[in-house]
């Protein structure tokens, strides 16, 4: 493996200042999805958000179907 590939794999440490309510949301979501770490929650959240943004930018729509069968559009941008 070359140096560039090794550097691409190194984690980067970030420090975040979060309000307690946001931290509570992350902790709750971690439990609900069974994620082993908060980093995994953030990684999955980012991947999903990126998917939604790219889908909308290309002209698509994100539609949520409610338990009663009704549908609503999720507006990301």
Protein Blocks (a to p, Z undefined) as FASTA:
>chain_A
ZZklmmmmpccdddddddfklmmmmmmmmmmnopabfklmmmmmmmmmmmmmmmmmnopa
cddddfkopacdddfZZ
